[in-house]
């Protein structure tokens, strides 16, 4: 599974420790590329399931997924979740990313640590990523 290393990091932690680790991941969200960092954030890139404004971009190059995201620094939990996804899927094959379950939080042991709204937001991020991959790969 793509997220095995990340799952291992969360294994054995209680919910408080998992949230603390998630906050650390927030600092690891890669910055946007120069092209995207200076451009407006199109509404088409926004994940509507997230209360926090989360914008995602997917590129597929030589069957490899490139994932960029913009999440406000003022939302460290959401940034941490998106950073986890980024680390889990970056530079993976299209088929590997499409095989990731929409709800990866149970495997990470984060279901009880996060509220319903954040869990739904995470599913929305994965749905958007997989939808955009399918659209990009079919061109």
The 8 nearest C-alpha neighbors of each residue, nearest first, counted from 0:
[[1, 2, 3, 99, 95, 4, 98, 87],
 [2, 0, 3, 87, 88, 95, 99, 4],
 [1, 3, 5, 87, 0, 4, 6, 88],
 [4, 2, 6, 5, 0, 1, 7, 87],
 [5, 3, 7, 6, 2, 8, 1, 87],
 [4, 6, 8, 2, 7, 3, 9, 107],
 [7, 5, 107, 3, 9, 8, 4, 2],
 [6, 8, 10, 4, 5, 9, 3, 107],
 [9, 7, 5, 6, 10, 4, 11, 12],
 [10, 8, 6, 7, 12, 17, 107, 11],
 [11, 9, 7, 12, 8, 6, 108, 107],
 [10, 12, 9, 13, 8, 7, 108, 17],
 [13, 11, 16, 10, 9, 17, 14, 15],
 [12, 14, 16, 15, 17, 11, 112, 9],
 [15, 13, 112, 17, 16, 18, 12, 111],
 [16, 14, 18, 17, 13, 19, 112, 12],
 [17, 15, 19, 13, 18, 14, 12, 20],
 [16, 18, 14, 20, 19, 15, 12, 21],
 [19, 17, 21, 15, 20, 16, 14, 22],
 [18, 20, 16, 22, 21, 17, 15, 23],
 [21, 19, 23, 17, 22, 18, 16, 24],
 [20, 22, 18, 79, 24, 23, 19, 17],
 [23, 21, 25, 19, 20, 24, 79, 75],
 [24, 22, 20, 25, 21, 26, 19, 79],
 [23, 25, 79, 21, 27, 26, 22, 82],
 [79, 26, 24, 78, 22, 23, 27, 75],
 [27, 25, 24, 23, 28, 22, 79, 78],
 [26, 28, 24, 25, 29, 82, 23, 79],
 [29, 27, 82, 26, 25, 30, 78, 24],
 [28, 30, 27, 31, 67, 82, 68, 85],
 [31, 29, 28, 32, 69, 67, 68, 36],
 [30, 32, 36, 35, 67, 33, 29, 68],
 [31, 33, 34, 35, 36, 30, 67, 37],
 [32, 34, 36, 35, 31, 37, 38, 30],
 [35, 33, 32, 36, 37, 38, 31, 39],
 [36, 34, 38, 32, 37, 33, 31, 39],
 [35, 37, 33, 31, 38, 34, 32, 30],
 [38, 36, 35, 34, 33, 39, 32, 31],
 [39, 37, 35, 36, 40, 34, 41, 33],
 [40, 38, 41, 37, 35, 36, 42, 34],
 [39, 41, 42, 38, 54, 44, 45, 35],
 [42, 40, 43, 44, 39, 45, 54, 38],
 [41, 43, 45, 44, 40, 54, 46, 47],
 [42, 44, 41, 45, 46, 54, 40, 55],
 [45, 43, 54, 42, 55, 41, 56, 46],
 [44, 46, 54, 42, 53, 43, 47, 55],
 [45, 47, 48, 53, 49, 54, 124, 123],
 [48, 46, 49, 45, 50, 123, 120, 53],
 [47, 49, 120, 123, 46, 119, 50, 124],
 [50, 48, 120, 51, 47, 46, 53, 52],
 [51, 49, 52, 48, 47, 120, 116, 53],
 [50, 52, 49, 53, 74, 77, 70, 71],
 [51, 53, 50, 70, 54, 49, 45, 71],
 [54, 52, 70, 45, 46, 69, 51, 49],
 [55, 53, 45, 44, 69, 68, 46, 52],
 [56, 54, 68, 44, 67, 45, 69, 53],
 [57, 55, 67, 66, 68, 44, 58, 54],
 [58, 56, 66, 65, 131, 67, 132, 128],
 [57, 59, 65, 64, 60, 66, 56, 135],
 [58, 60, 64, 63, 62, 65, 135, 61],
 [59, 61, 63, 62, 58, 64, 65, 90],
 [60, 62, 63, 59, 64, 92, 93, 136],
 [63, 61, 60, 92, 93, 59, 64, 136],
 [64, 62, 92, 90, 60, 91, 59, 61],
 [63, 65, 59, 90, 91, 89, 58, 92],
 [64, 66, 58, 89, 90, 57, 59, 63],
 [67, 65, 57, 56, 89, 85, 64, 58],
 [68, 66, 56, 55, 31, 57, 65, 69],
 [69, 67, 55, 54, 56, 70, 66, 31],
 [68, 70, 54, 53, 55, 71, 31, 67],
 [69, 71, 53, 78, 68, 72, 52, 54],
 [72, 70, 73, 74, 69, 78, 52, 51],
 [71, 73, 74, 75, 70, 78, 25, 26],
 [72, 74, 71, 75, 70, 78, 76, 77],
 [75, 73, 72, 77, 71, 76, 78, 51],
 [76, 74, 78, 25, 77, 22, 79, 72],
 [77, 75, 79, 78, 74, 22, 80, 21],
 [76, 78, 80, 79, 75, 74, 81, 70],
 [79, 77, 25, 75, 81, 76, 80, 70],
 [25, 78, 80, 24, 21, 82, 76, 77],
 [79, 81, 77, 83, 82, 78, 76, 84],
 [80, 82, 84, 78, 83, 79, 85, 77],
 [83, 81, 28, 85, 79, 84, 80, 78],
 [84, 82, 80, 86, 81, 85, 87, 79],
 [85, 83, 87, 81, 82, 86, 88, 80],
 [84, 86, 82, 83, 87, 88, 89, 81],
 [87, 85, 83, 84, 89, 88, 82, 2],
 [86, 88, 84, 2, 85, 1, 83, 89],
 [87, 89, 91, 85, 86, 96, 84, 90],
 [88, 90, 91, 85, 65, 86, 64, 66],
 [91, 89, 64, 63, 65, 88, 92, 66],
 [92, 90, 63, 88, 89, 64, 95, 93],
 [93, 91, 63, 95, 94, 62, 64, 96],
 [92, 94, 96, 95, 62, 63, 97, 64],
 [93, 95, 97, 92, 96, 98, 91, 62],
 [96, 94, 92, 98, 93, 97, 91, 99],
 [97, 95, 98, 93, 99, 94, 88, 92],
 [96, 98, 94, 95, 99, 129, 93, 132],
 [97, 99, 95, 96, 94, 100, 93, 101],
 [100, 98, 96, 97, 101, 95, 103, 1],
 [101, 99, 102, 103, 98, 97, 125, 96],
 [100, 102, 122, 125, 103, 126, 99, 123],
 [103, 101, 100, 122, 104, 105, 121, 125],
 [102, 104, 106, 100, 105, 101, 107, 99],
 [103, 105, 107, 109, 106, 110, 102, 108],
 [106, 104, 108, 110, 107, 103, 109, 102],
 [107, 105, 108, 104, 103, 6, 109, 102],
 [108, 106, 6, 104, 105, 109, 9, 103],
 [107, 109, 105, 106, 110, 104, 9, 10],
 [108, 110, 112, 104, 107, 111, 105, 113],
 [111, 109, 105, 104, 112, 113, 108, 118],
 [110, 112, 113, 109, 14, 114, 108, 105],
 [111, 113, 14, 109, 110, 18, 114, 17],
 [114, 112, 111, 110, 109, 117, 118, 115],
 [115, 113, 116, 117, 118, 112, 111, 110],
 [114, 116, 118, 117, 119, 113, 120, 110],
 [117, 115, 119, 118, 114, 120, 49, 50],
 [118, 116, 120, 119, 115, 114, 121, 113],
 [117, 119, 115, 121, 120, 116, 114, 122],
 [120, 118, 122, 116, 117, 121, 115, 123],
 [121, 119, 49, 117, 48, 123, 118, 122],
 [122, 120, 124, 118, 123, 119, 117, 125],
 [121, 123, 119, 125, 101, 102, 120, 124],
 [124, 122, 120, 126, 121, 48, 125, 127],
 [123, 125, 121, 127, 122, 126, 128, 46],
 [124, 126, 128, 122, 127, 123, 101, 129],
 [127, 125, 123, 129, 124, 128, 130, 122],
 [128, 126, 130, 124, 125, 129, 131, 123],
 [129, 127, 125, 131, 126, 130, 132, 124],
 [128, 130, 132, 126, 131, 127, 97, 125],
 [129, 131, 127, 133, 132, 128, 126, 134],
 [132, 130, 134, 128, 133, 129, 135, 127],
 [133, 131, 129, 135, 134, 130, 136, 128],
 [132, 134, 130, 136, 131, 135, 137, 129],
 [133, 135, 131, 137, 132, 136, 130, 138],
 [136, 134, 132, 137, 133, 138, 131, 59],
 [135, 137, 133, 138, 134, 132, 59, 62],
 [136, 138, 134, 135, 133, 132, 131, 59],
 [137, 136, 135, 134, 133, 132, 59, 131]]
